[in-house]
Amino acid sequence: MLDENFLKQIAIKHSLTPIEVDTFIARFSEKNWKKTELNIAMEFNIAEDTLKKRLKEIYTKMSPSCFELECNSKGKFEILRTWLLKEYQRIEEAKISNF
């Protein structure tokens, strides 16, 4: 469902930097969402703390659209993932209704 094109559009809409876009896609793509942050960090060849810092910036930039990110200090990955799935579904339904 959450393919790279959709995630890239969301990332651009929220003014993510190129490295944040790569991190965002790697963390939230459907093929990776079950991976741990450590696994993703190892794929980027960076420290897990570096990945967490990047994700923190991503969550901050996404919070105007996904308000729950501002209210919760824990579970941000699941909060944003749920919002992304709903947003994807909303966009797909709009395409169908306009067809």
C-alpha positions as CSV (number, residue, x, y, z in Angstrom):
1,M,0.0,0.0,0.0
2,L,2.5,2.7,1.1
3,D,4.6,2.7,-2.0
4,E,7.6,4.9,-2.6
5,N,5.8,7.4,-4.9
6,F,3.1,8.1,-2.4
7,L,5.6,8.5,0.4
8,K,7.8,10.8,-1.8
9,Q,4.7,13.0,-2.5
10,I,4.0,13.3,1.2
11,A,7.6,14.0,2.0
12,I,7.8,16.8,-0.6
13,K,4.5,18.3,0.7
14,H,6.0,18.5,4.2
15,S,9.4,20.0,3.0
16,L,11.6,17.1,4.1
17,T,15.3,17.4,3.2
18,P,16.7,14.8,0.7
19,I,18.2,12.8,3.5
20,E,14.9,12.9,5.5
21,V,13.1,11.8,2.3
22,D,15.3,8.8,2.1
23,T,14.9,8.0,5.8
24,F,11.1,8.5,5.6
25,I,10.8,6.1,2.7
26,A,13.1,3.6,4.2
27,R,11.2,3.6,7.5
28,F,7.6,3.8,6.3
29,S,7.6,1.8,3.0
30,E,5.4,-1.2,3.2
31,K,8.4,-3.6,2.7
32,N,10.2,-2.1,5.7
33,W,7.6,-1.2,8.3
34,K,8.2,-4.4,10.4
35,K,12.0,-3.8,10.5
36,T,13.5,-2.3,13.7
37,E,15.1,1.1,13.8
38,L,18.4,-0.7,14.3
39,N,17.9,-2.7,11.1
40,I,17.1,0.5,9.1
41,A,20.1,2.3,10.6
42,M,22.4,-0.6,9.6
43,E,21.1,-0.4,6.1
44,F,22.0,3.3,6.0
45,N,25.3,2.5,7.7
46,I,24.6,5.0,10.4
47,A,24.2,4.9,14.2
48,E,20.7,4.1,15.6
49,D,20.8,7.5,17.4
50,T,21.4,9.3,14.1
51,L,18.4,7.5,12.6
52,K,16.3,8.5,15.7
53,K,17.4,12.1,15.3
54,R,16.3,12.1,11.7
55,L,13.0,10.5,12.6
56,K,12.4,13.2,15.2
57,E,12.8,15.9,12.6
58,I,10.5,14.0,10.3
59,Y,7.8,13.7,13.0
60,T,8.2,17.4,13.7
61,K,7.6,18.4,10.1
62,M,4.7,16.0,9.7
63,S,2.9,17.1,12.9
64,P,0.9,20.0,11.3
65,S,-0.9,17.3,9.2
66,C,-0.9,14.5,11.8
67,F,-1.8,16.4,15.0
68,E,-1.5,13.3,17.2
69,L,2.3,13.5,16.8
70,E,2.4,16.6,18.9
71,C,0.4,15.1,21.7
72,N,2.3,11.9,22.2
73,S,5.9,11.3,23.1
74,K,5.7,7.5,22.5
75,G,4.5,5.5,19.6
76,K,5.1,8.1,17.0
77,F,6.0,5.5,14.3
78,E,2.6,3.8,14.7
79,I,0.8,7.1,14.9
80,L,2.3,8.4,11.7
81,R,2.0,5.0,10.0
82,T,-1.7,4.9,10.8
83,W,-2.1,8.5,9.5
84,L,-0.3,7.6,6.3
85,L,-2.5,4.6,5.7
86,K,-5.6,6.7,6.1
87,E,-4.2,9.5,3.9
88,Y,-3.4,6.9,1.2
89,Q,-6.9,5.5,1.4
90,R,-8.5,8.9,1.2
91,I,-6.5,9.8,-1.9
92,E,-7.3,6.5,-3.6
93,E,-11.0,6.9,-2.8
94,A,-10.9,10.4,-4.2
95,K,-9.4,9.1,-7.4
96,I,-12.2,6.5,-7.7
97,S,-15.0,9.0,-7.1
98,N,-13.5,11.4,-9.7
99,F,-13.3,8.6,-12.2
